[in-house]
């Protein structure tokens, strides 16, 4: 496995958890399809079967809350 490193604008102080890796991989995959809006992003996450932390489908409120939590 390649050594972890911090890019210039990355603020995460430690390696990503398996959950964070899965979520970030899913987001990159969705962005890679040309989706760049929140509705499309949420639809992509839900279509992949990747649920929000509480087990619910993603929606604007829980996505924004999770991004805030992960950004702290």
C-alpha positions in Angstrom: 0.0 0.0 0.0 1.4 3.4 -0.9 2.5 5.7 2.0 -0.2 8.1 3.1 0.6 11.8 2.6 -1.2 15.1 3.0 -1.7 17.2 0.0 -1.5 21.0 0.3 -5.2 21.7 1.0 -6.0 18.4 2.9 -6.8 19.0 6.5 -7.5 15.4 7.6 -5.0 14.7 10.5 -4.9 10.9 10.2 -5.4 8.1 7.7 -9.0 7.7 6.4 -11.2 5.1 8.1 -12.6 2.3 5.9 -15.9 4.2 5.9 -14.3 7.4 4.7 -12.3 5.6 2.0 -15.5 4.0 0.7 -17.4 7.3 0.7 -14.6 9.2 -0.9 -14.2 6.5 -3.5 -17.9 6.6 -4.3 -17.9 10.4 -4.6 -14.9 10.3 -6.9 -16.6 7.6 -9.0 -19.8 9.7 -9.3 -17.8 12.9 -10.1 -16.0 10.9 -12.8 -19.3 10.3 -14.6 -19.7 14.1 -15.1 -22.1 14.6 -12.2 -21.3 17.9 -10.4 -24.6 18.9 -8.7 -25.9 17.9 -5.3 -29.0 16.2 -6.5 -27.0 14.1 -9.0 -24.5 13.2 -6.3 -27.2 12.1 -3.8 -28.8 10.0 -6.6 -25.5 8.4 -7.4 -24.8 7.5 -3.8 -28.3 6.1 -3.3 -28.0 4.1 -6.6 -24.8 2.6 -5.4 -26.5 1.4 -2.2 -24.2 3.4 0.0 -26.4 4.6 2.8 -26.0 7.5 5.1 -24.4 6.8 8.5 -27.8 6.1 10.1 -28.7 3.6 7.4 -31.1 5.9 5.6 -30.9 7.0 2.0 -28.9 10.1 1.4 -30.7 13.5 1.2 -29.5 17.1 1.3 -29.8 17.4 5.1 -27.9 14.3 6.1 -25.3 14.7 3.4 -24.5 18.3 4.5 -24.5 17.2 8.1 -22.0 14.3 7.3 -19.7 16.6 5.3 -19.7 19.0 8.3 -18.9 16.2 10.7 -16.1 14.8 8.5 -14.7 18.3 8.1 -14.3 18.9 11.8 
